[in-house]
Amino acid sequence: MIVQQTARFRLVLASSEEGERIVETVRQYAEAFNAVALMGWKARRLNDVELHHLTYYPLRKRLDLPSQLVISARKKATEALESVKALAKRGRAVSCPKTLKPSIRFDARSYRLDWKTGTVWLTLIGGRIEASVRRDRHSAQFWGLKTASAELVRGKKSWFLHVVVEREVPDAKPTGKIIGIDRGICRPAVTSAGKYYGNRRWRDHEERLLSLKRMLQAKGTRSAARHLDRIDDRLARFRRDCDHVLSKALVGSCEPGDTLVFEDLTGIRDRARARGPTNRRRLHAWSFARLGALVEYKAALRGVLVARIDPRDTSRRCPECGHIEARNRVSQSRFRCVQCGFSRNSDLVASWNIRDRHEGLWSPVSKEPGRVNGPNAGGLEQPLASPGL
């Protein structure tokens, strides 16, 4: 089994002239991306081959981009158009994709990384450049692995190369142990084994940073704007670190061959109700997709299996009698069945239902059809079972 990971390397350029060539390449790459996206939007074309015939030669004539980067920009534009189409199907208002400072995608024909010398060759306007990649404690674990594609990304002060590397791991043998996981905003994760993951301090720290952001935005000075950029970066790093800690804890609690079962939350922001500005902000800042991606690759490296199920009614079904009704969910953290009186923490009940649905122990058809359950965005209350991490 092949597992893909992304290694992030800081580029060390030999001269400022190379930096200027990168900037110009990015500008023309954005122009190619926007031209393909506009053509596909107006002509209602999403087929990659059709867009190639419509745009390749005009772009090659108009721009100085190497042919492989024109192809790369077209592929990224096609992916953006497909994403817009998916959003439109979910009822979202959409517009033609457009970018000003994109990341440049390289493939085996447009870049080469030499692990022995720590050197990378990139195809840009005016030919190839040779740069060094800085090896640090984090990127050292990927040194020497097989490389796939790469993305050139602009940081605050430097250029970074995000290299997709491939690692071969043995196939997992299922043990038959199933663990359901309910994800939420109030409690990041609750498992059917009765463990509560997350930390109250995470939310308190995030609220302090957001309060500071509001103060800086109200001030409106140039100094406040610079400070606001630093706070944004700090908040993004903090959220990403929390997801790494959480995903590592979830996978580490399993043995090789166990199965982690999640709800498929695609489009949850379009379907879930969030009352009040605070809950709406929490909903749109909820990084459930990133957490799922981190769990998947960490699980693959450890030999843990990952599955997804339909999320309908997982917080409405009584695990005791099977009765499904919206009134069963009394509050954010309280579940009480209106039929049999069974009562427990709602997140824990949801994790049991996620596990049972994966095992085929109950029907996905609700007795009371309704919207997909919203995330847990309410206040943090004490769980009825003993918390874990």
C-alpha positions as CSV (number, residue, x, y, z in Angstrom):
1,M,0.0,0.0,0.0
2,I,1.3,3.5,-1.0
3,V,0.7,6.4,1.4
4,Q,1.3,9.9,0.2
5,Q,2.4,12.7,2.5
6,T,3.5,16.3,1.9
7,A,7.0,17.5,2.9
8,R,7.5,21.3,3.2
9,F,10.9,22.6,2.2
10,R,12.2,26.2,2.3
11,L,13.9,27.2,-0.9
12,V,17.3,28.9,-0.9
13,L,17.8,30.9,-4.1
14,A,21.2,31.7,-5.5
15,S,20.3,35.3,-6.6
16,S,17.5,37.9,-6.5
17,E,17.2,37.5,-10.3
18,E,15.9,33.9,-9.7
19,G,13.3,35.3,-7.3
20,E,12.2,37.8,-10.0
21,R,11.8,35.0,-12.5
22,I,9.6,33.1,-10.0
23,V,7.4,36.1,-9.4
24,E,7.0,36.6,-13.2
25,T,6.2,32.9,-13.6
26,V,3.6,33.1,-10.9
27,R,2.0,36.1,-12.6
28,Q,1.8,34.4,-16.0
29,Y,0.6,31.1,-14.4
30,A,-2.2,33.1,-12.8
31,E,-3.1,34.6,-16.2
32,A,-3.2,31.1,-17.8
33,F,-5.3,29.8,-15.0
34,N,-7.8,32.6,-15.2
35,A,-8.0,32.4,-19.0
36,V,-8.8,28.6,-18.9
37,A,-11.3,29.1,-16.0
38,L,-13.1,31.9,-17.9
39,M,-13.3,29.9,-21.1
40,G,-14.7,26.9,-19.3
41,W,-17.2,29.1,-17.4
42,K,-18.5,30.8,-20.5
43,A,-18.5,27.8,-22.7
44,R,-19.8,25.5,-19.9
45,R,-17.0,23.1,-20.6
46,L,-15.5,21.0,-17.8
47,N,-13.7,18.3,-19.9
48,D,-9.9,18.6,-19.5
49,V,-9.2,17.5,-23.1
50,E,-11.8,20.0,-24.6
51,L,-10.3,22.8,-22.6
52,H,-6.8,21.8,-23.7
53,H,-7.9,22.2,-27.4
54,L,-9.6,25.5,-26.7
55,T,-6.8,27.2,-24.8
56,Y,-3.4,25.6,-25.2
57,Y,-2.1,27.1,-28.4
58,P,-3.6,30.6,-27.7
59,L,-1.9,30.6,-24.3
60,R,1.4,29.4,-25.7
61,K,1.4,32.2,-28.3
62,R,0.4,34.9,-25.8
63,L,2.6,33.9,-22.8
64,D,6.2,32.9,-22.2
65,L,5.2,30.0,-19.9
66,P,6.8,26.6,-20.6
67,S,4.4,24.2,-22.2
68,Q,4.3,22.0,-19.1
69,L,3.3,24.9,-16.9
70,V,0.5,25.9,-19.3
71,I,-0.8,22.3,-19.0
72,S,-0.5,22.5,-15.2
73,A,-2.4,25.7,-15.0
74,R,-5.2,24.2,-17.2
75,K,-5.5,21.2,-15.0
76,K,-5.8,23.3,-11.8
77,A,-8.4,25.5,-13.5
78,T,-10.4,22.4,-14.5
79,E,-10.3,21.2,-10.9
80,A,-11.5,24.6,-9.7
81,L,-14.4,24.5,-12.2
82,E,-15.4,21.1,-11.0
83,S,-15.4,22.3,-7.4
84,V,-17.6,25.2,-8.3
85,K,-20.0,22.9,-10.1
86,A,-20.2,20.7,-7.0
87,L,-21.0,23.8,-4.8
88,A,-23.7,24.8,-7.3
89,K,-25.3,21.4,-7.0
90,R,-25.6,22.0,-3.2
91,G,-27.4,25.3,-3.8
92,R,-24.5,27.6,-3.2
93,A,-24.1,30.9,-5.1
94,V,-21.0,30.5,-7.3
95,S,-18.9,32.6,-9.7
96,C,-16.1,32.0,-12.1
97,P,-12.9,30.9,-10.3
98,K,-10.1,33.5,-10.3
99,T,-6.7,33.8,-8.7
100,L,-4.0,36.4,-8.4
101,K,-1.2,34.6,-6.7
102,P,-1.6,30.9,-7.2
103,S,0.8,28.1,-6.2
104,I,2.5,26.5,-9.1
105,R,2.1,22.8,-9.6
106,F,5.1,20.9,-10.9
107,D,5.3,17.3,-12.1
108,A,8.1,15.0,-13.1
109,R,8.6,16.8,-16.4
110,S,9.0,20.3,-14.8
111,Y,11.0,19.7,-11.6
112,R,13.5,17.3,-10.1
113,L,14.7,16.9,-6.5
114,D,18.1,15.4,-5.7
115,W,18.1,14.1,-2.2
116,K,21.8,13.5,-2.1
117,T,22.8,17.1,-2.7
118,G,19.6,18.7,-1.4
119,T,19.1,20.5,-4.8
120,V,16.0,21.1,-6.8
121,W,15.6,22.1,-10.4
122,L,12.5,24.0,-11.4
123,T,11.3,24.9,-14.9
124,L,10.4,28.6,-15.1
125,I,10.2,31.3,-17.6
126,G,13.6,31.6,-19.3
127,G,14.7,28.1,-18.5
128,R,15.5,26.0,-15.4
129,I,16.8,27.3,-12.1
130,E,18.8,25.4,-9.5
131,A,18.0,26.0,-5.8
132,S,18.7,24.3,-2.5
133,V,16.1,23.0,-0.1
134,R,16.7,23.5,3.6
135,R,16.5,20.4,5.7
136,D,15.0,20.7,9.1
137,R,13.9,18.4,11.9
138,H,10.4,17.9,10.4
139,S,11.4,17.4,6.7
140,A,14.3,15.1,7.6
141,Q,11.8,12.2,8.1
142,F,10.9,12.4,4.4
143,W,14.5,12.5,3.1
144,G,15.1,9.9,0.4
145,L,11.5,8.9,-0.3
146,K,10.0,8.6,-3.8
147,T,8.7,12.0,-5.0
148,A,5.5,12.7,-6.9
149,S,4.2,16.2,-7.7
150,A,5.2,19.5,-6.0
151,E,3.7,22.9,-5.3
152,L,5.7,26.2,-5.2
153,V,4.1,28.4,-2.5
154,R,4.9,31.9,-1.5
155,G,5.4,32.4,2.3
156,K,5.7,35.7,4.2
157,K,9.5,36.1,3.5
158,S,10.5,33.0,1.5
159,W,9.4,30.5,-1.2
160,F,8.5,27.0,-0.1
161,L,8.3,23.8,-2.1
162,H,5.6,21.4,-0.9
163,V,6.7,18.0,-2.2
164,V,4.3,15.0,-2.3
165,V,6.3,11.9,-1.2
166,E,5.3,8.3,-1.3
167,R,5.9,5.8,1.5
168,E,5.1,2.0,1.1
169,V,3.4,0.4,4.1
170,P,2.1,-3.2,4.6
171,D,-1.6,-3.7,4.0
172,A,-3.7,-3.8,7.2
173,K,-5.4,-7.0,8.3
174,P,-8.8,-6.2,9.9
175,T,-9.2,-7.3,13.5
176,G,-13.0,-6.8,13.5
177,K,-12.9,-4.0,16.1
178,I,-15.0,-1.0,15.1
179,I,-14.7,2.4,16.8
180,G,-17.3,5.1,15.9
181,I,-16.2,8.7,16.2
182,D,-18.5,11.7,16.5
183,R,-16.8,15.0,15.6
184,G,-18.1,18.3,16.8
185,I,-17.2,21.9,17.6
186,C,-17.8,21.7,21.3
187,R,-16.1,18.4,21.8
188,P,-13.7,17.8,18.9
189,A,-14.1,14.0,19.0
190,V,-15.9,11.4,21.1
191,T,-15.4,7.7,20.5
192,S,-17.8,4.7,21.0
193,A,-15.2,3.4,23.5
194,G,-16.3,6.3,25.8
195,K,-13.2,8.5,25.3
196,Y,-13.6,12.3,25.0
197,Y,-10.8,14.0,23.0
198,G,-10.0,17.7,23.0
199,N,-9.1,20.3,25.6
200,R,-11.1,23.2,27.0
201,R,-8.0,25.3,26.9
202,W,-8.0,25.0,23.1
203,R,-11.2,26.9,22.8
204,D,-10.3,29.4,25.5
205,H,-7.1,30.2,23.7
206,E,-8.8,30.6,20.3
207,E,-11.4,32.9,21.9
208,R,-8.6,35.1,23.2
209,L,-7.0,35.4,19.8
210,L,-10.3,36.2,18.1
211,S,-11.0,38.9,20.7
212,L,-7.6,40.4,20.0
213,K,-8.4,40.3,16.3
214,R,-11.6,42.2,16.8
215,M,-9.7,44.9,18.8
216,L,-7.1,45.3,16.1
217,Q,-9.7,45.4,13.3
218,A,-11.5,48.2,15.2
219,K,-8.3,50.2,15.6
220,G,-7.6,50.2,11.9
221,T,-4.0,51.6,11.9
222,R,-1.2,50.3,9.8
223,S,0.5,48.9,12.9
224,A,-2.7,47.1,13.9
225,A,-2.9,45.7,10.3
226,R,0.6,44.2,10.6
227,H,-0.2,42.8,14.0
228,L,-3.4,41.4,12.6
229,D,-1.5,39.5,10.0
230,R,0.7,37.9,12.7
231,I,-2.4,37.0,14.7
232,D,-4.0,35.3,11.7
233,D,-0.9,33.2,11.1
234,R,-0.7,32.3,14.8
235,L,-4.4,31.3,14.8
236,A,-4.0,29.2,11.7
237,R,-0.9,27.4,13.1
238,F,-2.7,26.8,16.4
239,R,-5.8,25.2,14.8
240,R,-3.6,23.1,12.6
241,D,-1.5,21.9,15.6
242,C,-4.7,21.0,17.5
243,D,-5.9,18.9,14.5
244,H,-2.5,17.1,14.5
245,V,-2.6,16.4,18.2
246,L,-6.2,15.2,18.0
247,S,-5.6,12.9,14.9
248,K,-2.4,11.5,16.5
249,A,-4.3,10.7,19.7
250,L,-7.2,9.0,17.8
251,V,-5.0,6.8,15.7
252,G,-2.7,6.1,18.6
253,S,-5.6,4.7,20.6
254,C,-6.1,1.9,18.0
255,E,-4.3,-1.2,17.2
256,P,-3.3,-2.2,13.7
257,G,-6.3,-3.6,11.9
258,D,-8.9,-1.7,13.9
259,T,-11.4,0.4,12.0
260,L,-12.2,4.1,12.7
261,V,-15.7,5.1,11.4
262,F,-16.5,8.7,10.7
263,E,-19.6,10.5,9.4
264,D,-19.3,11.8,5.8
265,L,-19.8,15.5,6.6
266,T,-19.4,16.8,3.0
267,G,-21.6,19.9,2.6
268,I,-22.4,20.1,6.3
269,R,-22.0,23.9,6.4
270,D,-24.8,24.2,3.8
271,R,-27.2,22.0,5.7
272,A,-26.5,22.6,9.4
273,R,-28.3,25.3,11.4
274,A,-26.2,27.6,13.5
275,R,-28.0,30.3,15.5
276,G,-26.2,33.5,16.4
277,P,-23.0,35.0,15.0
278,T,-20.7,33.1,17.5
279,N,-22.0,29.7,16.5
280,R,-22.0,30.6,12.8
281,R,-18.3,31.6,13.1
282,R,-17.5,28.4,14.9
283,L,-19.3,26.4,12.2
284,H,-17.3,28.0,9.3
285,A,-14.0,27.7,11.2
286,W,-14.6,24.0,11.9
287,S,-11.8,22.0,10.3
288,F,-13.5,18.7,10.1
289,A,-12.2,18.0,6.6
290,R,-8.5,18.6,7.6
291,L,-8.9,16.5,10.7
292,G,-10.3,13.7,8.6
293,A,-7.4,13.9,6.1
294,L,-4.8,13.9,8.9
295,V,-6.5,10.8,10.5
296,E,-6.5,9.0,7.2
297,Y,-2.8,9.3,6.4
298,K,-1.7,8.7,10.0
299,A,-4.0,5.7,10.2
300,A,-2.6,4.3,6.9
301,L,0.9,4.5,8.3
302,R,-0.1,2.6,11.5
303,G,-2.2,0.0,9.7
304,V,-5.6,1.3,11.0
305,L,-8.6,1.3,8.6
306,V,-10.9,4.3,8.1
307,A,-14.5,4.2,6.9
308,R,-17.3,6.7,6.5
309,I,-21.1,6.4,6.9
310,D,-24.2,8.5,6.1
311,P,-24.6,11.0,9.0
312,R,-28.4,11.2,8.9
313,D,-30.0,10.7,12.4
314,T,-26.9,9.6,14.2
315,S,-27.8,12.0,17.0
316,R,-31.5,11.3,16.9
317,R,-31.6,7.5,17.2
318,C,-31.9,5.8,20.6
319,P,-29.4,3.0,20.8
320,E,-31.5,1.2,23.4
321,C,-34.9,0.9,21.5
322,G,-34.0,2.2,18.0
323,H,-36.6,5.0,18.1
324,I,-35.6,8.0,15.9
325,E,-37.0,11.4,16.7
326,A,-35.7,15.0,16.8
327,R,-37.0,15.5,20.3
328,N,-34.6,12.8,21.5
329,R,-31.8,15.4,21.3
330,V,-32.7,17.5,24.4
331,S,-29.7,19.8,24.2
332,Q,-26.2,20.0,22.8
333,S,-24.9,17.4,25.3
334,R,-28.1,15.7,26.5
335,F,-29.9,12.8,24.9
336,R,-33.1,11.4,26.3
337,C,-35.3,9.0,24.3
338,V,-39.0,10.1,24.4
339,Q,-40.1,6.5,24.0
340,C,-38.1,4.5,26.4
341,G,-36.5,7.2,28.6
342,F,-32.9,6.1,27.9
343,S,-30.6,9.0,28.7
344,R,-26.9,9.6,28.1
345,N,-24.4,12.1,26.7
346,S,-25.5,13.0,23.1
347,D,-22.0,12.8,21.6
348,L,-21.5,9.4,23.1
349,V,-24.8,8.2,21.7
350,A,-23.9,9.5,18.3
351,S,-20.6,7.6,18.3
352,W,-22.5,4.4,19.2
353,N,-24.9,5.0,16.3
354,I,-22.0,5.7,13.9
355,R,-20.4,2.4,14.9
356,D,-23.8,0.5,14.7
357,R,-24.6,1.9,11.2
358,H,-21.2,0.8,9.9
359,E,-21.9,-2.7,11.2
360,G,-25.4,-2.7,9.6
361,L,-27.3,-2.9,12.9
362,W,-29.9,-0.2,12.0
363,S,-31.5,1.1,8.9
364,P,-30.4,4.4,7.4
365,V,-34.0,5.4,6.7
366,S,-35.3,7.7,9.4
367,K,-38.8,7.5,10.9
368,E,-38.8,11.2,10.9
369,P,-36.9,12.5,7.9
370,G,-35.1,15.8,8.4
371,R,-31.9,17.8,8.0
372,V,-28.5,16.4,8.7
373,N,-27.5,16.8,12.4
374,G,-25.7,20.0,13.0
375,P,-22.3,20.1,14.7
376,N,-21.9,20.6,18.4
377,A,-21.5,24.4,18.6
378,G,-23.0,25.0,22.0
379,G,-21.4,25.7,25.3
380,L,-19.0,23.1,26.7
381,E,-20.8,21.0,29.4
382,Q,-19.5,18.2,31.6
383,P,-19.9,14.8,29.9
384,L,-21.9,12.1,31.6
385,A,-19.1,9.6,31.0
386,S,-15.6,10.0,32.3
387,P,-13.5,12.0,29.7
388,G,-10.3,10.7,28.2
389,L,-7.9,13.3,26.8
